[in-house]
């Protein structure tokens, strides 16, 4: 008999009932150090006072009206995002998957309105992950994502990760956009080098192609800058954001330049819940915290500390662990033992990590993790690795 919850997840036998900062508390009282943060969602940890206050204050006033009306909280968050990014305009969604759907529509509508309706093809890359909607799985293109779900949405060209010659050759008169994650998350914590992002920006400009960045996992301070592409000194035309922007509340957004968004006029897109007062009140509190000058400096300091300690951990367990990769507090450990063995060994040591492709475990702790908690994390990962030796 099928379970009352559709069995599409392979769940760990853990039931968390409370969260405090970098910690999750199981129903039986055990405390787990959370290095997953809900897959980079709980950017400020669990039950952050500013987010709790923003949510409860708004909940006591107004939950939902509709996008038929002005929503002051939505306007306030959009203004913050425009102030702190390349963007001129923002559309709010409930998730990164929904952000992907709009990014695809926006790019194709842009060229249609410019008199080039044949420009519909979007170039994406092996190992990418852009959500599990029809557009998202078609964009990723992997058999794991698409098998059994055909016919797939057309118009996507899939290229090997990091193959510059293939990219140059793939751009044609039908290409409308290139969509890429500055740091692949599900794909195994694979950063795109700054030089490659710069080269991609130049290539897009040369051919009149829009650059879409998926910063759903790597954005909102995760890499030590507000958005990961800032390290390369370039701007996209369209960017997908979610996860950390809501600090745990379902919230996503598409940020765009005025030119890239020019085709999205009244009636071309919409959302029932996107940009609701609750989500935007929390998102504004996240932005207030993450954009404080000292906050990102601390993320960079802590990421250097964590990475240094991880290098020592790997050196201590060469038969189990192979290498550290990533940037900021978006780090991965390439394993020699099966990565799920390491994840499960971590559960036994009360530390949470997240598996990814290429036999990697992801470390995506709250950006608020303390130095003491980093030391505890290394100690627990050390014990987990030792148990697999």
N, C-alpha and C positions, 0 to 999 in steps of 0.2 A: 504494500500500500504506500502510495506517495506521501511524503511528509506535508504537513500543513504549510510549511515554508518551502517554496520551490527549491529543490536540492541542486542548485547551481554552484554552490560554494563547497570547497573542501575545508571545513572549519577545524581549527585547533580546539581541543577539549577545555576551553577556558571561558569563564563567564564573569566579565568584569562589571562591578556594580558601582564603582566610585573612582574618580580620578583626582589627583592632587599634584599639580605641577608636572614633573617628569615621571610620575608614578601612577600605575593602575592597580586597583585593589580588587582581588577576586572575591567571589561570594563567600569563600571559606576563610577570608581574611588575609591570604597571602598577598604580599606587595611585590609587584613586578616593575623593574626599571624599563621605561618605555622608550626604546630607540627607534620606534616606527612612527610614532605620532599619528596614528591613523593613516599611514602612507602619506606623510608630509602635510597632513591636514591641520593637526593641532599645533600650529606654528608657535603659539605662546603657551603651550602646555595645557594641562587640564584645569578647568575651573579658574582661569585667570581672573582676578578681581575686576579689572576694567571691562572684560567681556561679559562677565556675569552681571555687572551693574548696567551696562548698555542694554543687554537683553531684557533684564527684568524691568528696567525703567520703561522701555518701549512696549513690553508686553502689557504693562499696566495702563498704557495709553491707547495703542492702536496696533492691531496685528496686520490687517489686510484691508485694502480698499480695492484698487484695480488700476491697471495702467491706462484706464479710461480717464484718470484724473492725475493731477500733479502729485508727486510723492516727494515731500521735502527731504526725507532721509536719503532717497535715491539721488537727488540733485546734489546733496552735500557730499556723498561718497564719490560721485562722478567728478565733481570739482576737485576733490583731493587727488584722484587718480590722474586727471589731466595735469594738475599742477606738478606732480612728481614723475611724469613719464613723457614719452614722445607724443602721446595721443592728443587728439583734439576732441574726441567723442568716445562715449562708452555705452554699450548695451549690456544690461544685466541679465544673467541666466541663473539657473539653480545648480549647474554642474559644468565640469569641463567638457563632457560629451556634448551638451547643448551648445557650448561655446564653439566647438568644432563645427557643428552643423551650420551655425551662422557664418563662421569664417569662410567656409566653402561657398555658401550662397553669396556672401559679400564680394568675394573675389570674382566669381563668374558674372555677377550683375554689373560689376565695375566695367568689365570689358564689353559686355552687351551694350551698355549705355554709351560706351565710347565708339560704337559702330563696328565692333569686332566680335560678333556673336559666336564665331567659330573658336574663339579662345576659351576653352573650357577645361583643358587638361592641367592637372595639378601634380607636380613631381613630389614624391615622398621617398623615404629611405628605409632600407631593411633594418629591422630591430625597433622601428618606431611604434608608438602606442598613442592613439588619438581618441580613445574611448570605444564604446561597444555599440554605438548606434550604427545605422546602415552606412552613413558616410564615414564614421570612425573606423569600422573594420575594413571598408573598402580602401581607405587611405593607408592603413597599415599593410594590408595585403597578405599577411602570413597565413599559412594553412591553418595554424592553431586558431586564428581569429575568425577565419572565413568559412571553414569546412562545414557544409550542410546548410549554409545560409544564402545560397544563390537564388536567383541571379543577383550579382553584386552591382551596386551603383557604379556606373562607368566613369571614365574620365580621369583615372589616376595612373600615373607612371611610376613604377617602383624601381629604385636604383640601389646598388650596393652602398653601404655606409662608407663614406670617405673616398669614394671613387670620383676624383675631380674630372677625369677625362669623360667618364660616362655621363656626368652631369652636363658638361658643356655640349656633348653630342645630343643629349636628350631634349634640349630646348629647341622648340620649333615654333612656327607661326600659330600653332594651336595651343601653346602653353600660356596659361593665365597666371599661375602662381607656383612658387616652391614653398612647401610646408615642412618645417623641421623643428625638432626640440634642441635647444642649445645644449642641454644635457639629457641624454636618454635615460629615463628612469626604469621602466619595465624592461627595457632593452639591456640593462646591466650596468647602469651608471657609466655611460660613455659620453664624456664631454666632447663637443665639437670645438676644436682649437680656435682661438680668437682669429688667427690668420684665415681660417676657413670661413668663419662667419663674415669677415671683411670681404673676402673674395666672392662669397655668395651674394653679398649686398651689391658689389660692383657688377656681377654678372646679371643680376635682376635688373639693375638700372640700364645696363647696356641693351637688354632685350625688351624693355618695357614690361617686365614681369613683376607681379606683386610678391613681396616676401612676407610669408605668414610664419610667425614663431609660436610654437606651443610651449608656453611657460606655466602650464597647469601644475607641474610638479616642481620645477626649478625656480619659480618666481616667488615674489613676496619675501625677500630676504634670505631665502634658502642657501644661496651661494655666497652671501656676504655683500651683495649689492641688492637694491630693491628688486631689480630684474636682471637675469643672468646675462642678457645681451649687452648690458652696460659695460661689462669688462672688455668687450671688443670695440667699444666706441662707435657702435652703429645703431641705427634705428630700424625696426621693421615697418611695414605698412599696416599690418594687422597682427594682433597678438591675442592669444587665448590665455585666460587666467582663471584659476579656481582654487581648490584645496585651501592653501594657507590664507587666502584673502578673507575667508569667513571664520578662521580660527576654530573650526569645528561645526559652525552653522552652515547649512547648504547654501553656497553662494558661488557664482562664477561670473565672468565678464568677458566681453570682447572689446578690446581697445583698438582704435584705428585713427589714422590720419584723416583729415577732412577729405582729401582727394580719394583715398581708398574707400571711404564710406559714402561717396557721393551718390551711389545708386540706391542706397537704402532709404527710401522715402516712405511717407506714411502708408501703412498697409502692407509693406513688403516683408515684415517680420513682426513677431509678437511673442508674449509669454504671459501666462496667467499669474504665476507666482514670482517671476523674475523681477528683482529689484523691489521686493516687498519691504515694508518698514522694518520688520524684525531683522532680516538679513543685512540690510544696509546700515542699520544702527550698529550692529556688531562689526561689520566691515570697516566702518569709520573708526571704531575703537582700535581695530587691528592696525589700520593705517597710521593712526596717531602714535601708536607705540613703535611700529617698525621704522617709521621715518624720523624718529628722534635721532639726532646726530650720533649720540653715543651708542645707540642700540646696534647698528650694523658694525661699528668698530669692535664691539664685544663679540658679535658673531664671528668675525674674522679671527680675533684672538683665540676664541675657544676652538674654532675649526683647526687652527694650526696646532693647538695643544692636543686635540683628539687625534689628528693625523700622525703626529710624532709618536704618540703612545701606541697607535695601531701598527706603525712600522715595527716597533719593538715587539708587539704581540706576534706579528707574523714571523719575525725572526726567531721567536721562541718556539714556534710550532710549524716548521717548514714542511712537515709531512701532511698537515691538515689544511694550512692556509698558504696562499700563493702571493697575493699582492693587494695593495690598497689603491683605489682609484676614485676619481671624483673631485669635487671642489666645494668649499664652504662646509656646511653641515649637510651636504648631500654626498655621502661617501659610500663606497662599496668595497667589500672584501671578496676578491676572487678566491674561490676555495679549490683545494685539491680533493678533499672529501666531498661527497654530495652535499650541495648547499642546504637541502632540507634536513640533513643530519645535523648540520650546524645550527639551523634554526631550532630544531627540536631539542638539541643539547642546551641551547640557550634557555628554552622554556624551563628545563630542569634546574637551571641556575637562576631562574626568575629574572631573565633579561629578554626583551622582545626585539627581534630583528625581522626584516621582511625579505623574502626571496625575490630574485629577479632572474632574467635570462643570463646565459653564459656562465652558469654555476656561481652566481654572485649572491651575497647577502647584502641588503641595503641597510645603512645606518642613517636614519632620518630623524634624529632626536628633536624635541622641542628646541627652538632657537634660544630658549631661556634656560637650558640645562646649565647646571653649576659646575665648577671645577671639581668639587668633591664627587658629584654624580658622574663626571667623566672618569674619575679614578675608579669608582664602583663599577662602572660599565666595563672598563678594561679588566678588572679583577674577575668579573663574572664571565666575560668572553674567554678569558684565559682558562678558567675552570671548564667551560664548555668545550674548548678546543682540546684540553688535556684529556677529557673523557672520551674523545674520539681517536686519540693517538694510538 
